[in-house]
Amino acid sequence: MQRWKWNRKKPPIFPFLVLILLLFIAFSTLHSEHAIQRIHEIPDHVHNHQEVSSATFVKPNFSGHRKQAPEVLDRFSRCNSTVEYSGKKIAWRGDSRQSGRRRVRSESCDVFSGKWVFDNVSHPLYNESDCPYMSDQLACHKHGRSDLSYQYWRWQPHNCNLKSWNVKEMWEKVRDKRLMFVGDSLNRGQWISMVCLLQSVIPADQRSMSPNAHLTIFRAEEYNATVEFLWAPLLVESNSDDPVNHRLDERIIRPDTVLRHASLWENADILIFNTYLWWRQGPVKLLWTAEENGACEELDGRGAMELAMGAWAEWVSSKVDPLKKRVFFVTMSPTHLWSREWKPESEGNCYGEKDPIDIEGYWGSGSDLPTMSTVEKILSNLSSKVSVINITQLSEYRKDGHPSIFRKFWEPLQPERLSNPSSYSDCIHWCLPGVPDVWNELLFHFL
C-alpha cells in the first residue's frame, strides 16, 4: 500500500522523458522553419554581416512567397492602401569571381569615347522610306523635317575605329537564333532601327512581322532567325505592361519579380535590356509578391529602380550561362529638354537644333549620375554575364537627333500649343535613321 502511494506521488519516469523529447522536436522544427525562411530573406553574401539585423532582405523571383500565385498586375490594378516604405531590400548574389570589380575590356580602345563626324558618304545606313517597319513616332522626314543632316553623323571613337556595319555578317551572327530587345519605347526604337538595318536583304516573301503586342516578332525565314521586342519598361511586373494602354496616374510594380516577363525572354539567345526613363516620373507604388491584402508601399523612382534592377540581376545571375546566352544592358538615353544647358540664357529645348553639341564631355540634366552609379554597381557584380553598351555620353552630344515636332500626333493639337513648337516637341525619342543606328553598330561590334 505504501509503495502504491509513493508511485502516485512520483509518476513513472518514462512518460516524462517522452514529453521532454516531444518538446525538443517541436522546438527544433520551429527553429528550422525560421532558418529556412531567413534563407529566402537574406542573401548569401550578407549572412554574417553586422548590418543584417537592421534590414529585411527579400529573395526575388521566388514563387514560394505565398500559397496562391499573386494576381497579375494590369492597368486596372489598384492599391487597397498605401503605407510608408518598409525598407526592404532585394537579396541577390552577384558573380563572386568578379564581384565589385570593373569590367575589363579586351580592347585597348574605348569605343564609347569619341566624337561625331559628318559623313554623308557612308551614312545613313538605310533610307527611312525603304523600311516598311518604320514607326511614325520616329519617321521625322516623313512628318515634315526637311533638314536631314541628323542622318549623316557617324560615331568615331578616339584612337581606333568602330567595326563597320555589315548586314550579311550580322545575319550570320543571328542565324538560327532569337535576338530580343527588352524594355521601354527607347529600346523599341533601337529594335526598329535593327529591323530597318537588317530587312533590306530579306525578300518580302521570306520575312514577316507579328502584330504589335507584349512581344512583337520580326522573322527572316532564310536565316531561321527572329528579331524581337518585349515591352517591359520597368523590367519587373507592373500595371504598365500593356504596350498600348500604359499611361496611368499611379505606377504600381512588383519589385521582387521579373518572372512574368522572363517567361517570354528566357529562351532568347541574345538579349538587350534597358530601363531608365519611366523611373523619372515621380514616386512608384510597391506591391510585394508576399503582400496578400493589396497594401502598397511608396518609394521614389531611383530607389524603386534599384529594387527592380536587383530582381533582374538575380535572374541573370542564376539563369544565364554566358557560353549559351549573350546579355547586354544599354545605359540611359539622355533627353534634351533645356537648351540653356548647352546654350546659356536660352529658353528652348531640342526644337530647331541642327547640329551636335561640340563640348567634349558635355553632360546634361537628362542623364542622372546617381542613377548611373547605382546601375554600374549592380552591373559590375554581373560582369562575366552582362556586357554594357554605354550610349549615354555619345548620345548626350546629339541634341539635333530628336523628332521634335516632326512625328505623328495621336490627338489634335490645340492652337495655343501649335503657336509654341517647343511646348510639344519630343526631345526624348530619336529620329530614324539616326542615333539608335549607332547603338546597334556598337552591339554589332561586341557580337
N, C-alpha and C positions, 0 to 999 in steps of 0.2 A: 504493500500500500504506500509506504513511504517512497519507494522507488518510483511509483507511478506519479505521485505528486511532484517529485523532482523533475520528471520528464515533461510535465505540463508547464512548469515554470521556465524550463530551458528547452525550447523546441529542438528537434534533430538538426544537426549542422548541415546536412546535405541540401535541403531546400534553400537554406540561407546562402550557400555558395552559388547555387543556380541563379538566385536573384541578383547577386553581385555580378555574375557573368553576363546576364542579360542586359543589365545597366551598362556595363562596359562595352558590349557590342553596339548598343543603341548610340552611345556617345561617339564611338569610333565611326559609325555610319554617318552621323550628322557632320562630324568633322571632315570626313572625306568628301561629302557632297558640297560643303562650303569651300573646300580646297579646289574642287572641280570648277565651281562657279567662279572662283578667283582666277583660275587659269584662263577662262573666257573673258575676263575683265581686264587683266593686266598683261602687257606684252612681255615676252620672254626676256627682252634686253633690259627691263627695269624691275625684275623680280626682287633684286636685292638692293635697289636704290632707296635712299633715305626718304625721298620725296613721294614715294608710292602712297604713303598713308594720307597725304594731303590732296590726292587726286583720284578720280574714278576713271578707269580705263575700260572702254567698250571694244570687244573684239568685233571687227567689221565683217560683213558678208557671211554672217553666222546664222544659219537657218533655225537654230535651236533656241532663239530668244524667247519664244512663246509657243504654246501648244498649237495654235492655229496660225496659218500664214496671215500676215497683216494685209489689210485692204490696200489694193493698188491705188496710188495717188493719180488723180486726173484733174482736169480743170474745174470740176465741180466739188473737189475736196475742200473741206473747211476745218479749221481748228475749233474744237469744242471750247477751249480756253487757252490763254497764253500766260505762261509763268516766266520768271526770271531764268536765265541760262544757268544750268546746274554746274557748269564747269567740266562736264565730261570730255574726255579726250579719246581719240581713236588710237587703238593699240595695233601696231603692225611692226613687223620685223623687216628691216632692210637687208641688203646683201652684206653679210658680215665680213666678207673679204674686202669690200670697198667702202664700208660704212664711214661716212664723214669725209671721204676724200673727193677731191675734184676729179671730173672726168679727164682722162689723159687722152688727147687726140693722137692718132697715128701719124697725122700730117704735121709738117713743120710750119705750115701756114694756117692762119686763122681765116677761113673763108667768110666769116661773119663780119670781119673788119675790112672796110674798103670804101669805095666811092661809086657814085652813079656816073656813067659815061654815056653821052648821047651817041646812039648808034642806029641810024636809020637804014643800015645795010642788012644786018643780021636780025634786027628786031622790027616789028613784033614777030613772034614765033608762029602766029596764025592770024587770020583775019576774023574780026568779030562776026561779019556776015556769013562766013563759011562754016560756022559752028551751029548746027541746028539745036544744040542743047544749051545755048546761051540764055542766061537769066535776064529778064527785063529790068531787074534791080541793078545789074552790072553793065548792061549794054549802053554805055554812055554816048557813043557816036549815033546809034540808032535813035536815041532820045534827045538829040539836038546839040551835042557837043561837037563843034566844028574844029576846035584846036586839038589836034591828035598827037601833039608832042609827048603826051604822057605814055604813049605806046612805044616810044623809041629809046627809052633809057635801059641800059644794060648794067648789071651789078659787076663791078670789077674789084676783087679783093686786092689788098696791098701785097705786093711782092710775089704773087702767084696768080694762077688762073682757075676759074671755076670750070669744072668738066662741061664741055659743050653738049648741049641738048641733042639727043639722037632718038627719034621716035621709035625706030625699029629696035634699037638696043633696049629701050625702056620696055617695049612689049615682050622682049625675050626675058627680061628680068621678072616679069609678072606672069609668064606663061604657066598655065595650069594652077594659077594662084588667085586668091582673093585679096585685093588691095582695098582697105577700108579706111575712110576718114570718119572720125567720131567727134562730135562737138556741136558748136553753135553755128550761126549764119556765116561767120568769118571762115570757119573750116569748110562750110558748104561752098563758099566762094572759091576756096582752094581746090575742092573736089571738082567744081565746074571747070576751073582752069585746067585741071589734069585731064578731064574728059575732052575738052577742046584741043588740048595738046596732042591727044592720042587718037582721036576718032578719024582724022583725015585719011589714014592709011587703011582703014577698015571699010570694005564695000558696004553699001547701005543695007543689002540683004543679009549681011553677016554680023550686024550689030543691032542691039535693042536697048531700050531704056524702060524700066518699070515705072509705073505712076508714082508721083510724089507721095511719100508715106514716111512712117517712122524710119524705115530702111528703104532707100532708093538705090537701084542697081543698074549700072551700065554693063552690058555684056558683049564681048567680042568672041564670036564662035571660032574663028581661025586659031586663036590662042588659048581657047578654053579658059578665059580669064574674065574676071569682073573687077570693076572699079566702083566702089560703093560708098554711100554716105548714110551714116546713122545719126539721126537727130537726138542729141543728148547734151544740151547746152550746159548742164551743171554736173555732168558725169554720173552723179548719184541719181536715184529715182526722185522725181519731183512732180508737182502738179502742172509743170510747163512742158511736159514731154510730148504734147501734141504738136506736130511740125507746122500746123497752120494756126490753130486757136491757142495761143500761148501768151497773149497779152493780158495779164492778170494783175489785180491790185495787190494781192497777197501771195508772196512766193513761199511755197512750202516744200521742204525737201526731207528725205530720209537720209540723214548724214552718214549713216553707218552701213549703207548697202548700195552696191552697183550691180547686183545680181540680175535685175530685170534687163538692163542694157547688156550686161556681159553675156547673157544667154544668146544674144544676137552677134556679138563681136568675137566671142571666144574661139570660133573656128576660122577666123580670118588669118591669112599668112603674114600680111604686112599691115600694121595698124598705125594710124597717125591721129593722135589726140590733141585737143586744145580745150581750154576753158579759161575765161577771164572776164569778159565784158559784162556778163549777166550778174556778176558778184558786185558790181559797182552801182547797183540800182536801189540801194537802201537796205534796211535790215531784212534778214531772212528768218522764216519760222522753221524750227527744227522739230520734226515728229519722229522720235526714235523708234526703231523697229519693235522694241520691247514694250513701248507705251500702248496700253490697251484702252485707255479712256479718251483718246483723241486730244490730250493736252499737249500743246506745243511750247517750246522754249524759243526765245528770240535772241538773235545774235547778229552782230554787224557782218557785212559782206565778206571782209577779209578773213575773219575768224571762221565763218561758215565754209569758205573756200578751203581753208586749211584742213577742216574736218573731212570735206568731200575728197580732197586730194589724198588724204590718209587712207580712206576706204578704197580709192582707186589704186593706190600704191600697194596696199595689201594684196589686191587681186593680182597685180603684176608680179609682185614678189613670190607669191605662192603658185601661180599658174603658168608663168611664161618660161619656156625653155629657149634661150637665145639661139640655140642651134636649129630650132624648128620654126621660130616666130620672131619677126623683127618688129620692134615697137619704137615709135618716135613720138616725141612731145614737142609741139610747136609753141613757142613762148608768146607772150601777149602782143596783139596787134595794136599799135598806137592810134589814137584819134588826133585830129587837128581842129579842135573846137574854138581855139582862141588865137587869132592872128597876132595879138600883142606879144605872144611868146617868141615869135621869130621876126616880128616887125613891131618894135616898141611904139606905143601910143596909138596903134591902130585898134579898131573895134570890130573887125570882121572875124571870119573863120576860113575854111578852105575854099569858099566860093571865090571864083575868079583867079585862083592860083594856077600858074602855068609852068613853073619850074621847081625843081627840088630845092631844099634848104642846103646851102653850101657851107654851113658852120660845122666843122669837124667835131664830132662828139655831141651834137645838139640833142637835148633831152627835154621833152615837153611834159605837161601835167597829164597827158593821156596815157602815160606809162607810169605805173605806181611802183616805186623802188622797194618799199617794204613787202609788197606782194611778190615781186620778183625774187626777193631774198628768201621768202618762205618757200616758194616753188623750187628754187635752186637747192635749198636744204633737203627737201624731200627727194628731188631727182638725184642728188649726189649719193643717196643711200640706195639707189636703183641703178647705179652707173654701169653695171655689167649687163643690164637687161633693157635699158631705155637709152636711145640716142636723142640728144636735144638739138632741135633746129631753131637757132636763135635768130628770129626775124625782127626783133624789136628795134635795135639800133638802126639797121639798114632801112627799115620801113619808116622810122621817125623822120628821115630826110624827105619823104615823099608827100609833102603837103598838097602836091598837084595831082595825086593819083586817085582821089576820091570821086564818087559820082556827082557830088554837089547837088545841083538841081536837075542833072541830066539822067533821069531814070523814070521808070513808070511809077505813078502815084495811084494807090488803090482807092483813094477818096478824093473828090474835087477840092481844090484849094480855094479858100476864101480870098476875096480881092485884097484885104489888108495884108495877107501873107504874101500874095503874089507881088505886091509892091516892095517887099523886102526879101529878096532871094536868100540872104544869109539865114533868115529865120526858118527856112525849110530845107536847107542844104544837108545832104548826107555826107558827113565828114568822118564816118566810121567805116563803111564798107569801101571796096576798091573797084575801080573800073577794070574791065577786061577787054582786050589784052592789057596787062599791066603788072602791078606789083606781085600779086599771087603767083604769076608765072615764075617769078624768081624764087619764090618759096619752093615751088616744085622742081626748079633746077637744082636747088640745094638738096632736096630729097633724092633726086636722081644721082647727084654727086656722091651721096653717102651710101646709096644702094649698090 
